[in-house]
Amino acid sequence: MAIKIKEETRGEFTAAEGGEVTCTVGSGMSRAPMLDDILRHRYPEVSSIQTITPPITGSERENMTVYLVGRMRGIPYYNFPLFDKVRTALTKAGFQVISPADLDRDVGFDAMNLPPDSDWNALPENFSLEACIRRDVDAALRCNIVLILSRDWDVSSGSRAEIAVVKWAMKPVYLMWRNGCTHVSPFPAGEPDELAQRLQDALQSIGGRP
């Protein structure tokens, strides 16, 4: 018996009749290390596993929702300018984008309206951190793709928590940096990937991050 894994933007496990099983999985899932073990346990008679990754079409890209992750506290205007630049670039390229900065604006907080000498390390006055956590985690779980905006993201407790959640949910995670964009999970880091190239092309207008 042979198993073919067909990778699509979204989908679920499906099994065909006969000696060949086809599994349709979400984008990036076919490279998840545990998937082989799951399939071999479910189909112990399997002799081979083949991955089929069809090209991403324009309509599929438009259905992809990207959640942005990055440092906010400790950066002027809570890093809203960077989140806005990335959201605009990806939207122009056909992606749907969920930005924590826009989620904050939706509840009445816009860091761009604060005075330039504000304490960017402190929480804004009357800002509910618990409510922020709930809406950000909910948004991250609704996305197809997660994009980290800088290599120093892990100094932020909020970013670390978000990445832990989306990795647990097996969402594809990508990192934007100086020389482009690469995936970091659930694949081996730095391995070539078509979606990483599409994200990189979309972000060329704003440059990478250190």
N, C-alpha and C positions, 0 to 999 in steps of 0.2 A: 504493500500500500504506500502511496505517496501523498503528501500533504502539500498543497499550494496555498501560500498566504498572500492574499490580495490586499494591498494597503490602500485605503481610501481616506478622504478627509474625515468621514464619520461612518460608523457602521457597527455591526455586531457579529458575533460568531455565527456562522451558518455552515451546515454540513450537507454535502451532496451525497446521493446514493451511489453505490458502486465502490470500486477499488480506489477512488481518488477523493480526497476531502478538500474542500476549499473553505478557507476561513477569511472572512472580510473583517478587517480591524480598523481602528482609528489611525490617523496619520501618526507615524512614528512607532506604533505598537509592534510592527513586525520586527523591529530591531531590539525590542526589550528582551534581556537575557532570560527572564523567567518564562517567556512564551513557549520556547521549545520544550521546556520541562512540562508545562501544562498540556501541550498537545500530545507529547509522548505518553503522558499518564492517561489522557483520555482515549488515545488510540495506540495501545501498546504494540500493535502489529505494524506500525509505521516504519517504512524503510528509508524515506528521505523527506526533507522539508525544503521547499523552494519558495523564495520570496518574489512576488511580482509587484513592482511599484510603478503604477501608471503615471504619466506626466500630469502635473497639476494644471488644470484648465483655468481660463479666466473666470468662469462661473463658479468653480470650486473655490478659487482664491477669494471671491467675493463673499462666500459663505464661511470663510475662516474668521474667527474672532480672536484677536490678539490681546492678551492682557499684559500691561506694562508693569514691570517691577523695578524699583530702584530706590536709592537713598532720597530722603526728603528732609528730615530734620538735620540741622547743621549746615545746610546749603541755603544761600539767599533765596527768598521767596519759596522756600520749601521745594526747590527744584522744579517748580511749575513750568518755567520756560523750556526746560529740556523735555519734560513730558509732553508739552504742547507741540514742540517741533517734531518729535517722533510720531505723535498721533496724526499730525497733519500730513507728514510724508507717507505714512502707511495708508492713510485714508485715500490719498491721491492715487496710490498704487492699487487700490481696489480692495484692501483689507478692511474689515470692521475692527474697530479698536475700542477697548475699554481702558481708560486711564484713571488712576486714583485721583489725579488732580480734578478731572471732570466729575468724578463721583462726589468729591468735596464741594464742588461748585453747585451740584444738584441739591445739596442740603444747605446752601447759603453761605459757604465759606470759600472765598477766593483770595489766595495768598498775594496775588498781584495788586490787591487793594491795600496792603499793609505798608506802613512807612519803611523806608530802606534801612533804618537803624533798629529794626525789630530784633528780638532775641530769637534767632532761627533754631537754636537748640531746644527751646522750650515749646511746650504745646500752646497753641493759640488760646486766647481767653475764650471760655465757654465752649471749647471744642471737646466733644465726647470721644475719647479714644476707644471705648468699648463699641460704640456705634460704628466707628470707622473700621474697626477690625471685622465686625459682622458683614458690613457691606463689601469690603475689599475681598474677604475670603469667599463670599458668595459669588462675587463677580469673577474671581479667578477660577472657580470651579465651573462656571458657565462657558469659559473660553475653550478654544481648540488648541491654542498655542500660547506659550508664555515667553515674553522677551525681556531679558534683563538689560538695563540701560547702561551699566558701567561695571568694570571689573572689581570695584571696591564695594559692591552691593552687600557683601557679607559683614560689613561693619554696622549695618542697620539691623536691629532686632526684628523690625517689621518685615523687611525683605527676607531675612532668614526664615521667619515663620511662614511667609507666603510660599517660598520655594519648597519648604518641607511639605506643605499641604499639597501643592500641585505635583510634586514627585510621588507622593503617596497615591494620588489619583492617576498617576502615570501619564500626565500631560507632557507633550514635547516641550522642552525648555531650550531657549536659544540665548546667546550672549552677544550683545553689540559691543564691539571694541574698536581700537584704532584702525586695524586693517580689514575690518568688515564685520561679518557675523558668522558665528559657528554654533553648533548645538552642543549642549552639555549633558542632556539627559532626555530619554533613557538610553541613548546610544553611547558608544565609546567616544569620548570628547574629541572633537576635531575631525571626525570622519566626514568625507564629502557627503553633501546632502542637498538636494534640489531646492527644498524650501529655504534652507539657509541662504542659498544664492539669491533667491527671489527677495528675501528680506533685505539682504545686503544691497541689491540693486535699488530697492525702494528707499533705502537710507542714505544713498550716495549724496543726495542733495544737502545733507546736514553733517556729513563726515562721521567718523567713528568716535569712540570714547576711549580714554586711556584705561 
